[in-house]
Amino acid sequence: MEIRKVETDKKRYLDLLLLADEQEDMVDRYLERGTMYVLRDDGVKAECVVTDEGKGILELKNIAVEPAAQGKGYGKAIVDFLVRTYTGQYGGAAGGYRRQPRHHPVL
């Protein structure tokens, strides 16, 4: 399992992004200014996008796990990675939370 920063062509993960944020125009509002990571384990299993909101606030804008890979610890692994990566760099974190059903269809 490895987690990599995505520097270019972030939209190639649009199907996965849309699992967490169902409107492409909403994804477009933060995708390019955000920092994106993908978790790979014999293929991409999860992704997340974080943004610097200023004043020491980091926001988790999007996090999603492939439906077939849910419940296997990939979401926890990517959150743990973010905590390790950003601890000490920000005074606070923010994020909305809306759990999607495991069988949520890719739009």
Secondary structure, 3 states (H helix, E strand, C coil): CEEEEECCCHHHHHHHHHHHCCCHHHHHHHCCCCEEEEEECCCEEEEEEEEEEECCEEEEEEEEECHHHCCCCHHHHHHHHHHHHHCCCCCEEECCCCCCCCCCCCC
